[in-house]
């Protein structure tokens, strides 16, 4: 019996299909875990479950620390105060609406925003002080100074509210493109300006008192045939250091701007996240999950770490002589600042699943659990006692780092 060329082609396709398992496809989509030489150890000091967590829903809730007190929110609508040393709970307040933005704490006031478009102001004892109605949903933490709080909403507005009573002082509206990345930047509040990025690829400086634009700078130009190719959102919050504003855009650049809006330097750097600043360098998670280091003075490239590409990395933070970043599978990665070398890793398994079966690989241990989201999307927070990590499964943990051999 002879096989036709068509039969042979079908058989070859079938054999090829059999060699592609769900585990392999998931690894290719997520990105493989790179090997490394361990030079530091990450360990969990304490962990607390705060509700069900955001799961696969978009939420980047950020914990805040004041003294020995941690303020954290669960996306289901609860606000918590915890002890930084051991994670014990001081109080819990239920707001009856999903929390979408926060937590911001300053001078005895706690600010969060809920899905119904309400900005909530509470005392650090958990007592409600006032509420303000927003023009739409807010999904990024507010900015503030001693007098006002500034909120960026998904409809392209920046609104200022008096901290004393929540009365709106002004509102600025920026035109929005047809399609945007789901995210907004936290306003950077300076002495005279409120600086923030918009989905048009622009960074705008608003007069802090009046809310009118003083200057704007374009970081990216929409280019491409489809709306997806033309996305240029500035979702990353601008940062400020030594007289310069640093900002980045998706499908755009990382730029250093003067207080007057002039460009000191700019380099390629498409990203959803803000850069971290330490030791005279800027460290940026690129949109493909590579990590790039730039010289703060002139933007020159110092190193590129691409071993974590496709792992859905969040914002990288500096901690001591290290960089710390979390990914979409719940791994926390540790890199050296000086050269980007991987030196440590921790998998944040949710309780009660902190277990590895003997002689079994990660894929086997977690095969039955792959339908659940155990990743880490919320920003990491550096504290004097360690790093606060809030997982998509709803756990808040304090992670410490101990050097096995000192980084160079």
C-alpha positions as CSV (number, residue, x, y, z in Angstrom):
1,X,0.0,0.0,0.0
2,X,1.4,3.3,-1.0
3,X,0.9,6.7,0.7
4,X,0.1,9.7,-1.5
5,X,2.0,12.9,-0.9
6,X,-1.1,14.3,0.7
7,X,-1.3,11.4,3.2
8,X,2.4,11.9,4.1
9,X,1.9,15.6,4.6
10,X,-1.1,14.9,6.9
11,X,0.9,12.4,8.9
12,X,3.8,14.8,9.3
13,X,1.5,17.5,10.5
14,X,0.0,15.1,13.0
15,X,3.4,14.1,14.4
16,X,4.3,17.7,14.6
17,X,1.1,18.5,16.5
18,X,1.7,15.6,18.9
19,X,5.1,17.1,19.8
20,X,3.5,20.4,20.9
21,X,2.0,19.8,24.4
22,X,-0.1,22.3,26.4
23,X,2.8,22.6,28.8
24,X,5.3,23.5,26.0
25,X,2.8,26.0,24.5
26,X,2.4,27.6,27.9
27,X,6.1,27.8,28.4
28,X,6.7,29.3,24.9
29,X,3.9,31.9,25.5
30,X,5.0,32.8,29.0
31,X,8.8,32.5,28.5
32,X,11.1,30.0,30.0
33,X,12.6,30.4,33.5
34,X,16.3,31.1,33.0
35,X,18.9,29.3,35.0
36,X,21.2,31.3,37.3
37,X,23.8,31.0,40.0
38,X,22.2,31.9,43.3
39,X,24.0,34.6,45.1
40,X,21.2,35.8,47.3
41,X,18.3,34.2,49.1
42,X,14.7,35.6,49.1
43,X,12.4,34.4,52.0
44,X,8.9,35.2,53.2
45,X,8.9,37.0,56.6
46,X,5.1,37.0,56.8
47,X,2.0,36.7,54.6
48,X,-1.6,37.6,55.0
49,X,-4.6,36.8,52.8
50,X,-6.6,39.9,51.9
51,X,-9.8,38.8,50.3
52,X,-9.8,36.9,47.0
53,X,-7.4,39.2,45.2
54,X,-7.8,40.7,41.7
55,X,-7.2,37.4,39.8
56,X,-7.2,38.0,36.1
57,X,-9.0,41.3,36.4
58,X,-7.0,44.4,35.7
59,X,-5.9,45.9,39.0
60,X,-2.5,47.2,40.2
61,X,-3.3,48.1,43.8
62,X,-0.3,49.4,45.6
63,X,0.3,49.0,49.4
64,X,1.6,52.1,51.3
65,X,3.8,52.3,54.4
66,X,3.9,55.0,57.1
67,X,6.1,54.2,60.0
68,X,5.4,50.7,61.2
69,X,1.9,50.6,59.6
70,X,1.0,49.1,56.2
71,X,-2.1,50.2,54.4
72,X,-3.4,47.8,51.7
73,X,-6.6,47.3,49.7
74,X,-8.3,44.2,48.3
75,X,-10.0,44.7,44.9
76,X,-13.2,43.3,46.4
77,X,-13.6,46.5,48.5
78,X,-11.8,46.1,51.8
79,X,-9.1,48.5,53.1
80,X,-6.7,47.1,55.7
81,X,-4.1,48.4,58.2
82,X,-1.4,45.9,59.1
83,X,1.6,45.9,61.3
84,X,4.8,46.0,59.2
85,X,6.8,43.8,61.5
86,X,4.6,40.7,61.6
87,X,1.6,41.4,59.3
88,X,-1.0,41.4,62.1
89,X,-4.2,43.3,61.4
90,X,-4.9,46.6,63.1
91,X,-8.3,47.3,61.4
92,X,-10.4,46.6,58.3
93,X,-12.9,48.8,56.6
94,X,-15.3,47.6,53.9
95,X,-16.3,50.1,51.2
96,X,-19.0,48.0,49.5
97,X,-17.5,48.6,46.1
98,X,-14.5,47.2,44.3
99,X,-11.4,49.2,44.9
100,X,-9.6,50.1,41.7
101,X,-6.9,52.6,42.7
102,X,-4.7,53.2,45.8
103,X,-3.5,53.1,48.4
104,X,-2.1,56.6,49.0
105,X,-1.3,57.8,52.6
106,X,-0.1,61.2,53.7
107,X,-0.5,63.4,56.8
108,X,-3.1,61.2,58.5
109,X,-5.2,60.7,55.4
110,X,-5.8,57.6,53.3
111,X,-7.0,57.8,49.7
112,X,-8.5,55.0,47.5
113,X,-10.9,55.1,44.6
114,X,-13.7,52.6,43.9
115,X,-15.2,51.2,40.7
116,X,-18.3,53.4,41.0
117,X,-16.1,56.5,40.5
118,X,-15.8,57.7,44.1
119,X,-12.7,59.0,45.7
120,X,-12.7,58.0,49.4
121,X,-10.7,59.8,52.1
122,X,-10.3,58.1,55.4
123,X,-8.2,58.7,58.5
124,X,-5.3,56.4,59.3
125,X,-7.5,55.0,62.0
126,X,-10.0,53.9,59.3
127,X,-12.6,56.5,60.0
128,X,-14.4,58.0,56.9
129,X,-13.6,61.7,56.4
130,X,-15.2,62.6,53.0
131,X,-16.1,61.3,49.5
132,X,-15.8,63.0,46.1
133,X,-17.5,62.0,42.9
134,X,-15.1,61.5,40.0
135,X,-15.9,61.9,36.3
136,X,-15.2,58.2,35.7
137,X,-13.3,55.3,37.1
138,X,-9.7,55.8,38.4
139,X,-7.2,52.9,38.1
140,X,-4.0,54.6,39.3
141,X,-3.0,56.0,42.7
142,X,-3.6,59.7,43.3
143,X,-0.9,62.3,43.5
144,X,-1.0,64.9,46.3
145,X,0.6,67.9,48.0
146,X,-0.1,69.4,51.4
147,X,-3.3,71.2,50.1
148,X,-4.8,69.0,47.3
149,X,-5.1,65.5,45.9
150,X,-4.9,65.0,42.1
151,X,-6.7,62.1,40.4
152,X,-6.3,60.7,36.9
153,X,-9.4,59.0,35.5
154,X,-9.8,56.7,32.5
155,X,-11.7,59.3,30.5
156,X,-8.6,61.4,30.2
157,X,-9.3,63.9,33.0
158,X,-7.1,65.2,35.8
159,X,-9.1,66.5,38.7
160,X,-7.9,68.4,41.8
161,X,-9.7,68.1,45.1
162,X,-9.2,70.0,48.4
163,X,-7.8,67.7,51.0
164,X,-9.8,69.5,53.8
165,X,-13.3,68.6,52.5
166,X,-13.1,66.9,49.1
167,X,-14.4,69.9,47.1
168,X,-13.3,69.9,43.5
169,X,-10.8,72.8,42.7
170,X,-10.4,72.2,39.0
171,X,-10.6,69.6,36.2
172,X,-8.6,69.3,33.0
173,X,-9.7,67.1,30.1
174,X,-7.3,65.7,27.5
175,X,-8.6,64.3,24.2
176,X,-8.5,60.5,24.0
177,X,-7.8,58.2,21.0
178,X,-10.2,55.6,19.8
179,X,-8.2,52.7,21.4
180,X,-6.0,52.8,24.5
181,X,-4.1,50.5,26.8
182,X,-6.0,50.0,30.0
183,X,-3.9,52.1,32.4
184,X,-3.3,55.7,33.5
185,X,-0.3,57.4,35.0
186,X,-0.2,58.7,38.5
187,X,0.2,62.5,38.5
188,X,3.7,63.8,39.5
189,X,3.1,66.7,41.8
190,X,5.9,69.4,41.8
191,X,6.2,72.8,43.3
192,X,4.4,74.6,40.4
193,X,3.2,71.8,38.1
194,X,1.2,68.6,38.0
195,X,2.8,66.4,35.3
196,X,1.2,63.3,33.9
197,X,1.1,61.3,30.7
198,X,-1.9,60.6,28.4
199,X,-3.0,58.0,25.8
200,X,-2.0,60.4,23.0
201,X,1.7,59.8,23.8
202,X,2.1,63.2,25.4
203,X,3.4,64.3,28.8
204,X,1.5,67.4,29.9
205,X,2.5,69.9,32.7
206,X,-0.5,71.6,34.3
207,X,-0.5,74.7,36.5
208,X,-1.0,73.2,40.0
209,X,-3.2,76.1,41.1
210,X,-5.4,76.6,38.0
211,X,-5.3,73.3,36.2
212,X,-4.4,74.9,32.8
213,X,-1.6,73.4,30.6
214,X,1.8,75.1,30.7
215,X,3.7,72.8,28.3
216,X,3.4,69.4,26.7
217,X,5.9,67.0,25.2
218,X,5.3,64.1,22.8
219,X,7.1,60.9,23.6
220,X,5.6,58.8,20.8
221,X,3.9,59.3,17.4
222,X,1.1,56.9,16.4
223,X,2.3,54.9,13.5
224,X,0.9,51.8,11.8
225,X,-2.0,50.5,9.8
226,X,-4.1,49.2,12.8
227,X,-5.2,50.9,15.9
228,X,-3.2,48.4,18.0
229,X,0.0,49.4,16.1
230,X,-0.9,53.1,16.8
231,X,-1.1,52.7,20.6
232,X,1.3,55.2,22.2
233,X,-0.1,55.4,25.8
234,X,2.0,57.0,28.5
235,X,0.7,54.7,31.3
236,X,3.9,55.0,33.3
237,X,4.0,57.7,36.0
238,X,6.7,60.3,35.4
239,X,9.4,60.5,38.1
240,X,11.4,63.4,39.3
241,X,15.1,63.7,40.4
242,X,17.7,66.4,40.5
243,X,15.9,68.9,38.3
244,X,14.7,66.4,35.7
245,X,11.5,64.6,34.8
246,X,11.8,61.1,33.5
247,X,8.9,59.6,31.5
248,X,8.3,56.8,29.0
249,X,5.7,55.7,26.6
250,X,4.4,52.5,25.0
251,X,5.7,52.3,21.4
252,X,7.8,55.4,22.3
253,X,10.9,56.6,24.1
254,X,12.4,57.1,27.5
255,X,13.0,60.8,27.9
256,X,14.7,63.2,30.4
257,X,12.8,66.5,30.4
258,X,13.7,69.8,32.0
259,X,11.2,71.7,34.2
260,X,10.4,73.8,31.2
261,X,9.6,70.8,29.0
262,X,12.8,70.8,27.0
263,X,14.3,67.4,26.1
264,X,17.7,66.8,27.7
265,X,18.0,63.4,26.1
266,X,15.8,60.6,24.8
267,X,16.4,56.9,24.0
268,X,14.4,54.0,22.7
269,X,12.4,52.4,25.5
270,X,8.8,51.2,24.9
271,X,7.2,50.4,28.3
272,X,4.1,50.4,30.4
273,X,5.9,51.1,33.6
274,X,7.9,53.8,35.3
275,X,11.7,53.5,35.5
276,X,13.5,52.9,38.8
277,X,16.3,55.2,39.8
278,X,19.3,54.2,41.8
279,X,23.1,54.7,41.8
280,X,23.0,57.2,38.9
281,X,21.1,54.8,36.6
282,X,17.6,54.3,35.3
283,X,16.2,50.8,35.2
284,X,13.2,50.1,32.9
285,X,11.0,47.1,32.2
286,X,10.5,47.1,28.4
287,X,7.3,45.9,26.8
288,X,8.8,42.5,25.9
289,X,9.8,42.0,29.6
290,X,13.5,42.7,29.0
291,X,15.1,45.0,31.5
292,X,17.3,47.9,30.3
293,X,19.7,50.0,32.3
294,X,20.4,53.6,31.2
295,X,22.9,56.2,32.4
296,X,20.9,58.9,34.2
297,X,23.1,61.7,32.9
298,X,22.9,61.1,29.1
299,X,20.6,58.0,28.5
300,X,23.5,55.8,27.3
301,X,22.7,52.1,27.5
302,X,24.6,50.3,30.2
303,X,23.2,46.8,30.0
304,X,20.2,44.8,28.7
305,X,18.9,41.7,30.5
306,X,16.6,39.7,28.1
307,X,16.6,36.3,29.9
308,X,13.1,37.2,31.4
309,X,11.5,38.2,28.1
310,X,7.9,37.2,27.6
311,X,7.4,36.6,31.4
312,X,5.0,39.5,31.8
313,X,7.2,41.5,34.2
314,X,5.9,44.4,36.2
315,X,7.8,47.5,37.3
316,X,11.3,46.9,38.5
317,X,12.3,48.4,41.8
318,X,15.7,49.1,43.4
319,X,16.5,47.6,46.8
320,X,20.0,47.9,48.2
321,X,22.4,46.9,45.5
322,X,19.7,44.8,43.8
323,X,16.8,45.1,41.4
324,X,13.6,43.2,42.2
325,X,10.8,42.4,39.7
326,X,7.8,40.1,39.7
327,X,6.2,38.2,36.8
328,X,2.9,36.8,35.5
329,X,3.4,33.4,37.1
330,X,4.1,34.6,40.6
331,X,7.9,34.5,40.5
332,X,10.0,37.2,42.1
333,X,13.4,37.7,40.4
334,X,16.5,39.4,41.9
335,X,19.2,41.0,39.7
336,X,22.4,42.9,40.4
337,X,22.2,46.6,39.7
338,X,25.7,46.8,38.3
339,X,25.3,44.4,35.4
340,X,21.7,42.9,35.5
341,X,22.9,39.4,36.4
342,X,20.2,37.2,37.8
343,X,21.2,36.2,41.3
344,X,18.0,35.0,43.1
345,X,14.4,33.9,42.6
346,X,11.3,33.1,44.8
347,X,8.0,31.5,43.7
348,X,5.1,33.1,45.7
349,X,2.9,30.0,46.0
350,X,-0.4,31.0,47.6
351,X,-1.5,29.3,50.9
352,X,-2.1,26.5,51.5
353,X,-0.1,25.5,48.4
354,X,3.4,26.2,49.6
355,X,4.6,22.7,48.7
356,X,6.8,21.0,46.1
357,X,6.4,17.3,45.6
358,X,9.6,15.2,45.6
359,X,11.2,14.5,42.2
360,X,8.5,16.5,40.4
361,X,9.0,19.6,38.2
362,X,7.0,22.8,38.4
363,X,4.8,21.9,35.5
364,X,3.7,18.7,37.2
365,X,3.1,20.3,40.6
366,X,1.0,23.1,39.1
367,X,-0.8,21.4,36.2
368,X,-4.1,21.1,38.0
369,X,-4.0,24.7,39.1
370,X,-3.2,26.5,35.8
371,X,-6.7,27.8,35.5
372,X,-6.1,30.2,38.4
373,X,-4.1,33.4,38.3
374,X,-1.2,33.2,40.7
375,X,0.8,36.0,39.1
376,X,1.9,39.4,40.5
377,X,0.6,42.5,38.8
378,X,0.6,45.1,41.6
379,X,3.7,47.2,42.1
380,X,6.3,46.0,44.6
381,X,6.9,48.3,47.6
382,X,10.4,48.7,49.2
383,X,10.4,49.1,53.0
384,X,13.1,49.2,55.7
385,X,12.2,45.7,56.6
386,X,11.8,44.1,53.2
387,X,9.7,44.2,50.1
388,X,5.9,44.1,50.1
389,X,4.3,42.0,47.5
390,X,0.6,41.7,46.7
391,X,-0.3,38.7,44.5
392,X,-3.2,38.2,42.1
393,X,-4.4,35.5,44.5
394,X,-4.9,38.1,47.3
395,X,-1.9,37.6,49.5
396,X,0.2,40.4,50.9
397,X,3.7,39.3,51.9
398,X,6.9,40.8,53.3
399,X,9.9,39.3,51.5
400,X,13.5,39.7,52.8
401,X,16.8,39.4,50.9
402,X,20.0,37.9,52.3
403,X,23.2,37.8,50.3
404,X,24.8,34.4,49.8
405,X,27.8,36.3,48.4
406,X,28.0,40.0,48.3
407,X,27.3,41.6,44.9
408,X,30.1,43.5,43.4
